[in-house]
Amino acid sequence: MPALTMSPITERFVLHWGEMGARWGVNRTVSQIHALLFVNGAPLTAEDISETLGVARSNVSNSLRELQNWNLVRVTHILSDRRDFFETSTDPWTLMRTIVRERKLREFDPTVQMLSSTLHDPEFAKEPPERQQRVRDTHALMQSLGIWVDDMLRLEPSVLTKLLKLGSKVQKFLLSATGKK
């Protein structure tokens, strides 16, 4: 099967997604593969991906494994074809939820756990009071943010869209409710 032909728009999307992934701490090739699967909207084989992006097959395999570990790519099969095909969700909300959930699980939650164990460590009481307060305040803020993220992840996309459209109106409402301007 020949490599997919990417239009200039598709190529720009894939390249940009790779650049953004690198800025977010994700390997550029991993991000480009995800972008290609997303924008293509149909399953591709590792060979198709390798040829289309001009990336070594071993790099594609490793990148696909990483994407599977993040629950962003899944293996699928096509009748009468023994090869593995790879696909991702074509719904941006599903992808965003998956990314937020996975990053929270891998990066945010361990920090909250470390802060919690620090607060419960008998040695913590020996720290200067202002340092103790900063750790307590950081823990409280991160716990609140974690609960808020979990709440947001449970909302339907239609509700999230309405919430996003409210934007600064929520701030104005809350300020008026508290008597502040």
C-alpha positions in Angstrom: 0.0 0.0 0.0 1.5 3.4 -0.9 2.0 6.1 1.7 -1.0 8.4 2.3 -0.7 11.7 0.5 -1.0 14.5 2.9 -2.5 17.8 1.7 -0.6 20.9 2.7 -3.3 21.5 5.3 -3.0 18.0 6.8 0.8 18.3 6.8 0.6 21.6 8.5 -1.7 20.2 11.2 0.5 17.1 11.7 3.7 19.2 11.9 2.1 21.7 14.3 0.7 19.0 16.5 4.2 17.5 16.7 5.7 20.9 17.7 3.0 21.4 20.3 3.5 17.9 21.7 7.2 18.7 22.1 6.3 21.8 24.1 4.1 19.8 26.3 6.9 17.3 27.0 5.7 14.6 24.5 8.0 13.2 21.9 7.4 15.0 18.5 7.0 11.7 16.6 4.4 10.4 19.1 2.4 13.7 18.7 2.7 13.6 14.9 1.4 10.0 14.8 -1.5 10.9 17.0 -2.3 13.9 14.8 -2.1 11.8 11.6 -4.5 9.2 13.1 -6.9 11.9 14.3 -7.0 14.0 11.1 -7.1 10.9 8.9 -10.2 9.6 10.8 -9.6 6.0 9.7 -7.4 3.2 11.0 -3.8 3.0 9.6 -1.2 0.3 9.9 2.2 1.0 11.4 3.6 0.7 7.9 1.2 3.3 6.5 2.2 5.6 9.3 5.9 5.0 8.8 5.7 5.7 5.1 3.5 8.7 5.4 5.6 10.4 8.0 8.9 9.2 6.8 9.7 7.8 10.2 11.5 4.5 11.0 9.2 1.6 11.6 10.8 0.9 15.0 10.1 4.5 16.0 6.5 4.2 14.9 6.1 0.9 16.9 7.5 2.6 20.1 5.4 5.7 19.6 2.2 3.6 19.1 3.0 1.7 22.3 3.3 5.0 24.1 0.1 6.3 22.7 -1.6 3.0 23.7 -0.2 3.5 27.3 -1.9 6.9 27.3 -5.2 5.3 26.1 -5.1 7.6 23.1 -4.7 4.9 20.4 -6.2 1.4 20.2 -5.6 -1.6 17.9 -8.3 -2.6 15.6 -8.6 -5.1 12.8 -10.1 -5.2 9.4 -11.8 -8.3 8.0 -9.6 -10.3 5.7 -6.5 -8.4 6.7 -4.2 -9.9 9.4 -2.3 -6.7 10.1 -2.9 -4.5 13.2 -4.5 -1.2 12.4 -4.3 1.7 14.8 -7.0 4.3 15.4 -7.7 7.2 17.8 -11.0 8.9 18.7 -12.1 11.5 16.2 -13.9 13.4 18.9 -11.8 16.3 20.3 -13.8 16.2 23.6 -13.0 12.5 24.1 -9.3 13.2 23.4 -9.1 16.2 25.7 -10.7 14.2 28.5 -8.3 11.3 28.0 -5.3 13.6 28.0 -6.4 15.5 31.0 -7.3 12.3 32.9 -4.0 10.7 32.1 -1.9 13.7 32.9 -3.7 14.2 36.2 -3.1 10.6 37.0 0.6 10.6 36.1 1.6 14.1 37.1 -0.8 15.9 39.4 -2.1 13.1 41.7 1.4 11.9 42.7 2.2 15.5 43.8 -1.0 15.7 45.9 0.0 12.3 47.5 3.5 13.5 48.2 2.2 16.7 49.8 -0.3 14.7 51.9 2.4 12.3 53.1 4.6 15.3 53.9 1.8 16.8 56.0 1.5 13.5 57.9 5.2 13.0 58.4 6.2 13.6 62.1 9.3 15.6 60.9 7.0 18.1 59.2 6.2 19.7 62.6 9.9 20.6 62.9 9.7 22.9 59.8 9.3 26.6 60.4 5.6 27.7 60.7 5.7 29.8 57.5 7.1 26.8 55.5 4.5 24.5 57.0 1.7 27.0 56.0 3.0 27.1 52.4 3.0 23.3 52.1 -0.6 23.2 53.6 -1.8 25.9 51.3 -0.3 24.2 48.3 -1.8 20.9 49.3 -5.3 22.5 49.8 -5.1 24.3 46.5 -4.0 21.1 44.6 -6.7 19.0 46.3 -9.4 21.5 45.3 -8.1 21.7 41.7 -8.0 17.9 41.6 -11.6 17.6 42.7 -12.6 20.3 40.3 -10.9 18.5 37.4 -12.6 15.2 38.3 -16.0 17.1 38.4 -15.3 18.6 35.0 -14.4 15.3 33.5 -17.7 13.9 34.5 -19.7 16.6 32.7 -21.1 16.0 29.3 -19.5 17.9 26.4 -22.6 19.9 25.8 -22.5 21.2 29.4 -18.8 21.9 29.2 -19.3 23.9 26.0 -22.0 26.0 27.8 -19.7 26.5 30.7 -16.8 27.5 28.5 -19.1 30.0 26.6 -20.0 31.6 30.0 -16.4 32.6 30.4 -15.9 35.8 32.4 -19.7 36.0 33.0 -19.2 33.5 35.8 -16.6 35.8 37.4 -18.9 38.8 37.1 -21.8 36.7 38.6 -19.7 35.5 41.5 -18.3 39.0 42.2 -21.8 40.5 42.2 -23.1 37.7 44.5 -20.4 38.6 47.0 -21.0 42.3 46.7 -17.6 43.0 45.1 -17.1 44.8 41.8 
